[in-house]
Structure formats: structure tokens, C-alpha cells
Amino acid sequence: MGLVLGSAFLGAVIGGLNARRRGGRPLDIAQYAAAFAIAFALLGLIASVIISRIMLG
């Protein structure tokens, strides 16, 4: 659970910074942050499932 939330937060930060660097307006920044957060959360969920399956054998 922590891995998913942490990766979602990291994705939101990266997405927001990316949009700001490109000169986006506040709604652009919010959209980038949300999209990156969803994508990173999905990757974190996949990583969490893989790690749990490896640990359980």
C-alpha cells in the first residue's frame, strides 16, 4: 500500500514539475500531475504485486 501511494505522490510531483517547466497554466499542471500520479500508481501496484508474490514464494 505504501509503495502505491508513494509512487503516486512521486508521479504527481514529477508531472507537475514537468508541466510547469513546459510553461503550462494551473489546469495543465493539475492535469499532468493527475495523469502522472495515475500512471505511477499503476506501476507501483504492479511492483507491489510482484514483490508480494516473490516474498510468498
BAMI-367025 format. One line per field, with one value per residue: residue number from 0; residue in one letter; x, z negated, y of N, C-alpha, C, O in turn. Coordinates in steps of 0.1 Angstrom, whole numbers. Atoms other than C-alpha are relative to their C-alpha. Example, Ala and Ser with C-alpha at 12.3 -4.5 7.8 and 13.67 -1.06 7.14 Angstrom:
% BAMI-367025
i = [0; 1] .
aa = [a; s] .
npx = [9; -9] .
npz = [0; 0] .
npy = [-12; -11] .
capx = [123; 137] .
capz = [-78; -71] .
capy = [-45; -11] .
cpx = [9; -8] .
cpz = [0; -8] .
cpy = [12; 11] .
opx = [19; -3] .
opz = [-7; -9] .
opy = [12; 22] .
This chain:
% BAMI-367025
i = [0; 1; 2; 3; 4; 5; 6; 7; 8; 9; 10; 11; 12; 13; 14; 15; 16; 17; 18; 19; 20; 21; 22; 23; 24; 25; 26; 27; 28; 29; 30; 31; 32; 33; 34; 35; 36; 37; 38; 39; 40; 41; 42; 43; 44; 45; 46; 47; 48; 49; 50; 51; 52; 53; 54; 55; 56] .
aa = [m; g; l; v; l; g; s; a; f; l; g; a; v; i; g; g; l; n; a; r; r; r; g; g; r; p; l; d; i; a; q; y; a; a; a; f; a; i; a; f; a; l; l; g; l; i; a; s; v; i; i; s; r; i; m; l; g] .
npx = [8; -9; -7; 9; 2; -13; -3; 10; -5; -12; 5; 7; -10; -7; 9; 2; -12; -1; 9; -4; -11; 5; 8; 15; 9; 3; 8; -9; -8; 9; 2; -13; -3; 10; -3; -12; 3; 7; -9; -10; 7; 1; -13; -2; 9; -6; -12; 4; 5; -12; -8; 7; 0; -14; -2; 9; -6] .
npz = [0; 1; -13; -10; 4; -2; -14; -5; 4; -8; -13; 0; 1; -13; -10; 2; -4; -15; -7; 3; -9; -13; 0; 1; 9; 12; -3; -7; 10; 8; -8; -1; 13; 2; -9; 5; 12; -3; -6; 10; 10; -7; 0; 14; 3; -6; 7; 13; -3; -3; 12; 10; -5; 2; 14; 5; -6] .
npy = [-12; -12; -2; -5; -14; -7; -2; -10; -14; -3; -3; -13; -10; 0; -5; -14; -7; 1; -10; -14; -2; -3; -12; 3; -7; 9; 12; 9; 6; 10; 12; 7; 6; 12; 11; 7; 7; 13; 9; 4; 8; 13; 7; 4; 11; 12; 3; 6; 14; 8; 2; 8; 14; 5; 3; 11; 12] .
capx = [0; 28; 46; 15; 8; 45; 48; 15; 29; 62; 43; 22; 53; 71; 41; 35; 71; 71; 41; 54; 87; 68; 50; 16; -13; -25; -51; -24; -2; -31; -38; -2; 1; -31; -21; 14; 1; -23; 4; 30; 4; -3; 34; 36; 7; 23; 56; 38; 21; 54; 72; 45; 44; 82; 81; 53; 72] .
capz = [0; -9; 24; 44; 25; 26; 63; 69; 49; 68; 101; 92; 83; 115; 136; 120; 124; 160; 169; 151; 170; 202; 192; 185; 169; 135; 150; 173; 143; 124; 154; 158; 121; 121; 152; 139; 105; 120; 142; 114; 90; 116; 119; 81; 79; 103; 85; 52; 66; 80; 47; 26; 49; 47; 9; 5; 28] .
capy = [0; 24; 17; 25; 58; 68; 62; 81; 111; 109; 108; 138; 158; 148; 155; 189; 199; 187; 208; 239; 235; 235; 267; 252; 270; 258; 235; 220; 214; 197; 175; 165; 158; 136; 117; 110; 101; 75; 61; 59; 44; 17; 9; 9; -15; -39; -37; -44; -75; -88; -82; -98; -129; -132; -130; -155; -179] .
cpx = [9; 7; -9; -2; 13; 3; -10; 4; 12; -4; -7; 10; 8; -8; -2; 12; 2; -9; 4; 13; -3; -8; -15; -7; -3; -9; 8; 9; -8; -2; 12; 2; -10; 4; 13; -2; -7; 10; 11; -7; -2; 13; 3; -8; 6; 13; -3; -5; 12; 8; -7; 0; 14; 2; -8; 5; -10] .
cpz = [0; 13; 10; -3; 2; 14; 6; -3; 9; 14; 1; 0; 13; 11; -1; 4; 15; 7; -3; 8; 14; 1; 0; -10; -12; 3; 8; -10; -8; 9; 1; -13; -2; 9; -4; -13; 3; 6; -10; -10; 6; 0; -14; -4; 6; -7; -14; 1; 2; -13; -10; 5; -2; -15; -5; 6; 10] .
cpy = [13; 2; 6; 15; 8; 2; 9; 14; 4; 3; 13; 11; 1; 6; 15; 8; 0; 10; 14; 3; 3; 13; -1; 9; -9; -12; -11; -7; -10; -12; -9; -8; -12; -11; -8; -8; -13; -10; -6; -10; -14; -8; -5; -12; -13; -4; -6; -14; -9; -3; -9; -15; -6; -4; -12; -13; -6] .
opx = [6; 10; -4; -2; 12; 7; -7; 3; 12; 1; -5; 9; 10; -4; -3; 11; 7; -4; 3; 14; 3; -13; -22; -1; 0; -6; 6; 11; -3; -3; 11; 6; -5; 3; 13; 4; -4; 9; 13; -1; -1; 13; 9; -3; 6; 15; 3; -1; 12; 12; 0; 1; 15; 8; -3; 1; -6] .
opz = [7; 17; 18; 6; 7; 18; 15; 5; 13; 20; 11; 6; 18; 19; 9; 10; 21; 16; 6; 13; 21; 12; 6; -19; -11; -3; 6; -9; -11; 3; 1; -13; -7; 5; -4; -15; -4; 3; -10; -15; -1; -2; -16; -12; -1; -9; -18; -7; -3; -15; -16; -3; -4; -18; -14; 2; 16] .
opy = [22; 14; 14; 23; 20; 13; 17; 23; 15; 13; 21; 21; 12; 14; 23; 19; 10; 17; 23; 15; 11; 16; 7; 14; -21; -23; -23; -19; -21; -23; -21; -19; -22; -23; -20; -18; -23; -22; -18; -19; -24; -20; -16; -21; -24; -16; -16; -22; -20; -14; -18; -24; -18; -14; -19; -24; -16] .
